Amino acid sequence: MSGFPRPRERYVTTLADRLVALLAATLFAVPSAFLLWFGLNLELAPLGVFLESPWLWGTIAAFAVVSLFSPDLFVDLLGALWHAMYRLARWLH
């Protein structure tokens, strides 16, 4: 037994697996995108700037694409986003 870690086992995913993962990711991505969009608009409102709704739909679509093609990256991305929003909220208020 060597001191090297075992390589991760590769698992085969089917299209159905990916679609179920996309549905599950949507449950987290939509509220996250909405909170990000709403928070940015809340901070930009005093400047007279407003992000239109295509920004919201674009963010949701970007989350969907990332979760479909790279589920591990999606989890890391969403975790980093929530961490950054939490730190920013603590810093602003």
MODELLER restraints for C-alpha pairs under 7 A, 6 or more apart:
rsr = mdl.restraints
at = mdl.atoms
rsr.add(forms.Gaussian(group=physical.xy_distance, feature=features.Distance(at['CA:18:A'], at['CA:68:A']), mean=6.22, stdev=0.5))
rsr.add(forms.Gaussian(group=physical.xy_distance, feature=features.Distance(at['CA:22:A'], at['CA:64:A']), mean=6.73, stdev=0.5))
rsr.add(forms.Gaussian(group=physical.xy_distance, feature=features.Distance(at['CA:22:A'], at['CA:67:A']), mean=6.10, stdev=0.5))
rsr.add(forms.Gaussian(group=physical.xy_distance, feature=features.Distance(at['CA:22:A'], at['CA:68:A']), mean=5.75, stdev=0.5))
rsr.add(forms.Gaussian(group=physical.xy_distance, feature=features.Distance(at['CA:25:A'], at['CA:67:A']), mean=6.59, stdev=0.5))
rsr.add(forms.Gaussian(group=physical.xy_distance, feature=features.Distance(at['CA:26:A'], at['CA:64:A']), mean=6.97, stdev=0.5))
rsr.add(forms.Gaussian(group=physical.xy_distance, feature=features.Distance(at['CA:29:A'], at['CA:60:A']), mean=6.53, stdev=0.5))
rsr.add(forms.Gaussian(group=physical.xy_distance, feature=features.Distance(at['CA:29:A'], at['CA:63:A']), mean=6.25, stdev=0.5))
rsr.add(forms.Gaussian(group=physical.xy_distance, feature=features.Distance(at['CA:30:A'], at['CA:60:A']), mean=6.05, stdev=0.5))
rsr.add(forms.Gaussian(group=physical.xy_distance, feature=features.Distance(at['CA:33:A'], at['CA:56:A']), mean=6.51, stdev=0.5))
rsr.add(forms.Gaussian(group=physical.xy_distance, feature=features.Distance(at['CA:33:A'], at['CA:59:A']), mean=6.02, stdev=0.5))
rsr.add(forms.Gaussian(group=physical.xy_distance, feature=features.Distance(at['CA:33:A'], at['CA:60:A']), mean=5.97, stdev=0.5))
rsr.add(forms.Gaussian(group=physical.xy_distance, feature=features.Distance(at['CA:34:A'], at['CA:56:A']), mean=6.61, stdev=0.5))
rsr.add(forms.Gaussian(group=physical.xy_distance, feature=features.Distance(at['CA:37:A'], at['CA:56:A']), mean=6.02, stdev=0.5))
rsr.add(forms.Gaussian(group=physical.xy_distance, feature=features.Distance(at['CA:41:A'], at['CA:50:A']), mean=5.68, stdev=0.5))
rsr.add(forms.Gaussian(group=physical.xy_distance, feature=features.Distance(at['CA:41:A'], at['CA:51:A']), mean=6.17, stdev=0.5))
rsr.add(forms.Gaussian(group=physical.xy_distance, feature=features.Distance(at['CA:44:A'], at['CA:50:A']), mean=6.48, stdev=0.5))
rsr.add(forms.Gaussian(group=physical.xy_distance, feature=features.Distance(at['CA:66:A'], at['CA:74:A']), mean=5.73, stdev=0.5))
rsr.add(forms.Gaussian(group=physical.xy_distance, feature=features.Distance(at['CA:67:A'], at['CA:74:A']), mean=5.03, stdev=0.5))
